Amino acid sequence: MVRLVPTAVATIVAMATLGTAPAQAAVPRLKIAKIFYDSPGTDSRSNSSLNAEYVTLLNTTKRALKLKGWSVRDKTGYTYTFMAGVVLKARKRITLRSGRGTDANGPGGRIVHWNRDRYVWNNDQDTAYVRDPKGRLVDSCSYKASTGSASVGC
């Protein structure tokens, strides 16, 4: 019985030490890379001003990711849902612009448009959420504007 007490104490100490190690967060399959929340100049709601506001997502996997049903949402609840046929290649980026336009592949990756006539991202603070087709939260990024900044890397 006397031998069990030191062994039990050593086991408890070892378990407590292991429990204090920082947890390694899993990298999301689709990660928010950047939010450009304050388009340059006056907020005129022109299409060019709306399209200067965007969020860029990164496929962190080694495989192409079919984005049908994936969504991007802000804290207010404005939601963009990717349609069928949008495939993001491995380790590539896709940029979701707030205004209207023709979706295309650009030099920096794929570009899609929310087709809104109003801004999505608040200039002072906001949160972006990415959800998979089953509605599970995959990634989020919050910001509070700082002087001289119009974007945030996530």
Backbone as CSV, one residue per row, in Angstrom:
resi,resn,N_x,N_y,N_z,CA_x,CA_y,CA_z,C_x,C_y,C_z
1,MET,0.826,-1.201,0.000,0.000,0.000,0.000,0.862,1.254,0.000
2,VAL,1.975,1.236,0.710,2.859,2.387,0.797,3.464,2.687,-0.568
3,ARG,3.756,1.675,-1.350,4.349,1.874,-2.674,3.361,2.476,-3.675
4,LEU,2.084,2.245,-3.499,1.080,2.754,-4.416,0.912,4.258,-4.304
5,VAL,1.061,4.834,-3.149,0.867,6.273,-2.968,1.873,7.080,-3.777
6,PRO,3.187,6.817,-3.705,4.124,7.581,-4.538,3.861,7.376,-6.033
7,THR,3.484,6.160,-6.430,3.194,5.894,-7.838,1.964,6.671,-8.287
8,ALA,0.942,6.714,-7.457,-0.272,7.458,-7.787,0.020,8.948,-7.880
9,VAL,0.827,9.470,-6.953,1.191,10.898,-6.985,1.981,11.200,-8.251
10,ALA,2.921,10.342,-8.605,3.721,10.549,-9.818,2.837,10.527,-11.062
11,THR,1.853,9.640,-11.094,0.928,9.557,-12.227,0.097,10.834,-12.346
12,ILE,-0.398,11.327,-11.222,-1.203,12.558,-11.243,-0.368,13.741,-11.708
13,VAL,0.866,13.859,-11.211,1.758,14.951,-11.628,2.045,14.860,-13.118
14,ALA,2.309,13.654,-13.613,2.588,13.469,-15.041,1.390,13.851,-15.894
15,MET,0.195,13.458,-15.459,-1.015,13.789,-16.222,-1.254,15.295,-16.216
16,ALA,-1.027,15.955,-15.101,-1.216,17.407,-15.022,-0.233,18.125,-15.919
17,THR,1.000,17.642,-15.970,2.018,18.254,-16.821,1.652,18.092,-18.286
18,LEU,1.195,16.896,-18.669,0.794,16.676,-20.062,-0.398,17.537,-20.435
19,GLY,-1.305,17.765,-19.509,-2.502,18.557,-19.786,-2.221,20.027,-19.991
20,THR,-1.042,20.509,-19.589,-0.739,21.931,-19.730,-0.064,22.257,-21.059
21,ALA,0.276,21.254,-21.834,0.890,21.518,-23.133,-0.119,22.210,-24.035
22,PRO,0.307,23.242,-24.790,-0.643,23.949,-25.652,-1.172,23.045,-26.752
23,ALA,-2.459,23.163,-27.002,-3.085,22.365,-28.046,-2.739,22.948,-29.413
24,GLN,-2.471,22.099,-30.359,-2.170,22.516,-31.724,-3.489,22.592,-32.486
25,ALA,-3.880,23.777,-32.915,-5.138,23.947,-33.637,-5.000,23.383,-35.045
26,ALA,-6.018,22.695,-35.490,-6.022,22.152,-36.842,-6.184,23.293,-37.837
27,VAL,-5.457,23.229,-38.930,-5.574,24.233,-39.984,-6.860,23.954,-40.748
28,PRO,-7.724,24.966,-40.912,-8.968,24.732,-41.657,-8.688,24.452,-43.130
29,ARG,-9.545,23.656,-43.744,-9.391,23.356,-45.176,-9.497,24.622,-46.015
30,LEU,-10.437,25.480,-45.645,-10.636,26.748,-46.339,-10.442,27.849,-45.311
31,LYS,-9.363,28.580,-45.446,-8.944,29.568,-44.456,-9.146,30.982,-44.975
32,ILE,-9.602,31.869,-44.100,-9.677,33.284,-44.443,-8.248,33.817,-44.416
33,ALA,-7.782,34.323,-45.547,-6.411,34.817,-45.641,-6.343,36.332,-45.433
34,LYS,-7.345,37.064,-45.951,-7.305,38.525,-45.881,-8.706,39.098,-46.029
35,ILE,-8.952,40.182,-45.314,-10.179,40.956,-45.508,-9.758,42.386,-45.808
36,PHE,-10.150,42.890,-46.963,-9.934,44.300,-47.304,-11.272,44.972,-47.068
37,TYR,-11.417,45.588,-45.884,-12.723,46.051,-45.415,-13.033,47.515,-45.702
38,ASP,-12.053,48.306,-46.070,-12.295,49.735,-46.296,-11.745,50.120,-47.662
39,SER,-12.621,50.162,-48.661,-12.160,50.484,-50.013,-11.603,51.910,-50.045
40,PRO,-10.622,52.155,-50.902,-9.992,53.483,-50.960,-10.992,54.581,-51.340
41,GLY,-10.760,55.767,-50.842,-11.593,56.916,-51.204,-12.888,56.957,-50.425
42,THR,-13.803,57.769,-50.949,-15.115,57.934,-50.335,-15.978,56.706,-50.597
43,ASP,-16.743,56.310,-49.594,-17.677,55.188,-49.779,-18.873,55.663,-50.595
44,SER,-18.719,55.604,-51.901,-19.720,56.143,-52.828,-20.735,55.093,-53.278
45,ARG,-20.502,53.847,-52.921,-21.305,52.709,-53.368,-21.233,52.484,-54.875
46,SER,-20.236,53.059,-55.522,-20.036,52.739,-56.940,-19.558,51.289,-57.007
47,ASN,-19.752,50.655,-58.140,-19.360,49.263,-58.279,-17.854,49.085,-58.085
48,SER,-17.065,50.034,-58.584,-15.612,49.915,-58.399,-15.232,50.040,-56.923
49,SER,-15.936,50.890,-56.184,-15.684,51.017,-54.748,-16.110,49.743,-54.013
50,LEU,-17.252,49.199,-54.379,-17.721,47.952,-53.758,-16.750,46.805,-54.028
51,ASN,-16.211,46.738,-55.240,-15.299,45.652,-55.586,-13.906,45.814,-54.985
52,ALA,-13.612,47.009,-54.466,-12.339,47.214,-53.773,-12.402,46.680,-52.344
53,GLU,-13.575,46.237,-51.947,-13.785,45.589,-50.648,-13.936,44.100,-50.939
54,TYR,-13.149,43.261,-50.248,-13.184,41.837,-50.565,-12.627,40.989,-49.421
55,VAL,-12.862,39.705,-49.528,-12.268,38.711,-48.638,-11.583,37.668,-49.514
56,THR,-10.386,37.258,-49.113,-9.640,36.237,-49.846,-9.549,34.984,-48.988
57,LEU,-9.872,33.849,-49.610,-9.846,32.554,-48.936,-8.739,31.698,-49.543
58,LEU,-8.165,30.819,-48.739,-7.075,29.955,-49.171,-7.439,28.500,-48.939
59,ASN,-7.287,27.682,-49.984,-7.421,26.230,-49.853,-6.097,25.734,-49.281
60,THR,-6.103,25.261,-48.058,-4.865,24.841,-47.391,-4.510,23.384,-47.668
61,THR,-5.347,22.692,-48.424,-5.128,21.264,-48.646,-4.296,20.998,-49.898
62,LYS,-3.952,19.730,-50.077,-3.192,19.290,-51.250,-4.111,18.819,-52.370
63,ARG,-5.421,19.038,-52.199,-6.403,18.593,-53.182,-7.328,19.745,-53.556
64,ALA,-7.924,19.654,-54.724,-8.922,20.638,-55.141,-10.123,20.538,-54.201
65,LEU,-10.751,21.678,-53.970,-11.886,21.742,-53.049,-13.102,22.246,-53.808
66,LYS,-14.149,21.425,-53.874,-15.399,21.844,-54.500,-16.126,22.739,-53.503
67,LEU,-16.417,23.979,-53.888,-16.964,24.960,-52.958,-18.487,25.040,-52.951
68,LYS,-19.168,24.217,-53.741,-20.630,24.253,-53.759,-21.164,24.107,-52.325
69,GLY,-21.966,25.083,-51.906,-22.583,25.045,-50.591,-21.766,25.678,-49.472
70,TRP,-20.489,25.948,-49.707,-19.682,26.654,-48.715,-20.183,28.094,-48.647
71,SER,-20.052,28.744,-47.495,-20.546,30.118,-47.372,-19.576,31.013,-46.607
72,VAL,-19.687,32.296,-46.914,-18.963,33.363,-46.214,-20.028,34.299,-45.664
73,ARG,-19.894,34.668,-44.395,-20.884,35.528,-43.752,-20.184,36.555,-42.891
74,ASP,-20.797,37.727,-42.763,-20.272,38.723,-41.823,-21.114,38.689,-40.552
75,LYS,-20.732,39.510,-39.575,-21.420,39.497,-38.283,-22.876,39.929,-38.396
76,THR,-23.191,40.810,-39.351,-24.561,41.262,-39.561,-25.452,40.146,-40.095
77,GLY,-24.850,39.224,-40.836,-25.608,38.116,-41.406,-25.630,38.093,-42.919
78,TYR,-24.969,39.070,-43.565,-24.879,39.034,-45.026,-24.120,37.765,-45.400
79,THR,-24.719,36.959,-46.268,-24.149,35.643,-46.570,-24.003,35.443,-48.071
80,TYR,-22.847,34.944,-48.464,-22.591,34.533,-49.839,-22.406,33.021,-49.824
81,THR,-23.137,32.315,-50.699,-23.009,30.872,-50.802,-22.471,30.524,-52.185
82,PHE,-21.410,29.750,-52.218,-20.810,29.347,-53.486,-21.726,28.386,-54.219
83,MET,-21.824,28.580,-55.519,-22.678,27.758,-56.371,-21.895,26.556,-56.904
84,ALA,-22.606,25.643,-57.540,-21.976,24.470,-58.151,-20.986,24.922,-59.223
85,GLY,-19.940,24.167,-59.391,-18.966,24.445,-60.441,-17.781,25.272,-59.982
86,VAL,-17.806,25.790,-58.762,-16.668,26.557,-58.264,-15.727,25.583,-57.565
87,VAL,-14.561,25.395,-58.171,-13.557,24.480,-57.637,-12.282,25.279,-57.392
88,LEU,-11.756,25.153,-56.189,-10.532,25.854,-55.826,-9.396,24.836,-55.776
89,LYS,-8.409,25.037,-56.626,-7.287,24.105,-56.705,-6.494,24.104,-55.406
90,ALA,-5.726,23.052,-55.225,-4.902,22.889,-54.025,-3.993,24.089,-53.823
91,ARG,-3.952,24.575,-52.574,-3.061,25.672,-52.161,-3.292,26.980,-52.926
92,LYS,-4.469,27.136,-53.529,-4.789,28.353,-54.293,-5.765,29.225,-53.519
93,ARG,-5.881,30.466,-53.969,-6.748,31.460,-53.327,-7.944,31.790,-54.208
94,ILE,-9.010,32.219,-53.541,-10.181,32.736,-54.237,-10.554,34.040,-53.546
95,THR,-10.868,35.057,-54.351,-11.234,36.363,-53.820,-12.704,36.615,-54.085
96,LEU,-13.428,36.938,-53.019,-14.850,37.254,-53.096,-14.998,38.765,-52.973
97,ARG,-15.344,39.426,-54.090,-15.522,40.882,-54.115,-16.981,41.211,-53.830
98,SER,-17.220,42.330,-53.151,-18.576,42.672,-52.714,-19.504,43.109,-53.844
99,GLY,-18.970,43.761,-54.865,-19.799,44.315,-55.932,-20.146,43.318,-57.028
100,ARG,-20.596,43.880,-58.170,-20.997,43.072,-59.317,-19.817,42.866,-60.256
101,GLY,-19.883,41.799,-61.021,-18.834,41.538,-61.990,-18.946,40.141,-62.546
102,THR,-18.043,39.831,-63.447,-17.999,38.517,-64.059,-16.964,37.673,-63.325
103,ASP,-17.383,36.529,-62.833,-16.457,35.636,-62.148,-15.429,35.125,-63.147
104,ALA,-14.178,35.029,-62.715,-13.113,34.644,-63.625,-11.891,34.163,-62.851
105,ASN,-10.950,33.620,-63.595,-9.639,33.304,-63.036,-8.741,34.492,-63.316
106,GLY,-8.084,34.993,-62.280,-7.180,36.125,-62.430,-5.757,35.714,-62.114
107,PRO,-4.817,36.648,-62.257,-3.407,36.326,-62.001,-3.152,35.917,-60.545
108,GLY,-3.962,36.424,-59.613,-3.788,36.081,-58.207,-4.677,34.937,-57.752
109,GLY,-5.401,34.318,-58.673,-6.307,33.230,-58.321,-7.705,33.504,-58.850
110,ARG,-8.645,32.740,-58.405,-10.035,32.848,-58.842,-10.703,34.067,-58.212
111,ILE,-11.586,34.732,-58.956,-12.328,35.893,-58.452,-13.817,35.627,-58.654
112,VAL,-14.592,35.813,-57.590,-16.047,35.709,-57.669,-16.641,36.988,-57.090
113,HIS,-17.894,37.243,-57.428,-18.558,38.485,-57.014,-19.828,38.197,-56.229
114,TRP,-20.002,38.954,-55.170,-21.170,38.845,-54.298,-22.386,39.449,-55.004
115,ASN,-22.140,40.388,-55.920,-23.190,41.076,-56.692,-24.118,41.907,-55.811
116,ARG,-23.526,42.558,-54.827,-24.290,43.436,-53.942,-24.185,44.878,-54.424
117,ASP,-25.138,45.709,-53.988,-25.056,47.134,-54.289,-24.812,47.938,-53.006
118,ARG,-24.459,47.243,-51.948,-24.106,47.865,-50.672,-22.876,47.151,-50.111
119,TYR,-22.146,47.845,-49.234,-20.949,47.273,-48.634,-21.307,46.134,-47.686
120,VAL,-20.382,45.206,-47.530,-20.555,44.082,-46.611,-19.763,44.328,-45.333
121,TRP,-18.490,44.623,-45.476,-17.575,44.682,-44.335,-17.577,46.074,-43.710
122,ASN,-17.845,46.143,-42.408,-17.847,47.421,-41.690,-16.434,47.985,-41.623
123,ASN,-16.321,49.298,-41.738,-15.010,49.932,-41.717,-14.380,49.973,-40.328
124,ASP,-15.192,49.857,-39.280,-14.635,49.954,-37.927,-14.295,48.589,-37.329
125,GLN,-15.206,47.629,-37.438,-14.961,46.281,-36.938,-16.001,45.317,-37.507
126,ASP,-15.614,44.071,-37.617,-16.528,43.055,-38.136,-15.893,41.684,-37.916
127,THR,-16.630,40.647,-38.267,-16.129,39.272,-38.220,-16.581,38.557,-39.472
128,ALA,-15.665,37.827,-40.081,-15.984,36.979,-41.229,-16.019,35.531,-40.759
129,TYR,-16.998,34.787,-41.272,-17.156,33.378,-40.931,-17.186,32.566,-42.219
130,VAL,-16.532,31.414,-42.219,-16.602,30.474,-43.335,-17.225,29.188,-42.806
131,ARG,-18.258,28.722,-43.516,-18.932,27.484,-43.119,-18.909,26.501,-44.282
132,ASP,-18.805,25.232,-43.947,-18.821,24.191,-44.972,-20.270,23.915,-45.386
133,PRO,-20.495,23.064,-46.380,-21.868,22.825,-46.858,-22.828,22.291,-45.795
134,LYS,-22.315,21.700,-44.721,-23.168,21.199,-43.645,-23.422,22.259,-42.580
135,GLY,-22.905,23.476,-42.810,-23.133,24.570,-41.874,-22.157,24.638,-40.716
136,ARG,-21.135,23.786,-40.730,-20.150,23.791,-39.652,-19.161,24.942,-39.840
137,LEU,-18.879,25.647,-38.753,-17.907,26.734,-38.792,-16.525,26.154,-39.045
138,VAL,-15.863,26.645,-40.104,-14.543,26.152,-40.481,-13.464,27.160,-40.090
139,ASP,-13.767,28.450,-40.249,-12.798,29.491,-39.900,-13.542,30.786,-39.642
140,SER,-12.908,31.667,-38.880,-13.447,33.006,-38.654,-12.287,33.964,-38.459
141,CYS,-12.551,35.235,-38.703,-11.532,36.269,-38.544,-12.230,37.556,-38.132
142,SER,-11.829,38.107,-36.996,-12.392,39.369,-36.506,-11.350,40.464,-36.617
143,TYR,-11.823,41.684,-36.777,-10.897,42.816,-36.824,-11.525,44.034,-36.177
144,LYS,-10.666,44.910,-35.712,-11.015,46.259,-35.283,-10.069,47.156,-36.059
145,ALA,-10.624,48.125,-36.758,-9.817,48.976,-37.616,-8.765,49.722,-36.806
146,SER,-7.594,49.864,-37.416,-6.536,50.670,-36.823,-6.185,51.785,-37.787
147,THR,-5.657,52.857,-37.255,-5.314,54.017,-38.081,-4.389,53.624,-39.218
148,GLY,-4.735,54.039,-40.408,-3.889,53.802,-41.572,-4.037,52.421,-42.175
149,SER,-4.962,51.624,-41.673,-5.133,50.282,-42.219,-6.520,50.145,-42.827
150,ALA,-6.585,49.445,-43.933,-7.872,49.186,-44.584,-8.099,47.703,-44.766
151,SER,-7.140,46.892,-44.267,-7.255,45.459,-44.429,-6.644,44.752,-43.229
152,VAL,-6.941,43.458,-43.162,-6.373,42.628,-42.094,-6.009,41.278,-42.680
153,GLY,-4.833,40.785,-42.324,-4.446,39.428,-42.657,-4.917,38.524,-41.536
154,CYS,-5.467,37.400,-41.887,-6.023,36.520,-40.856,-5.138,35.296,-40.650
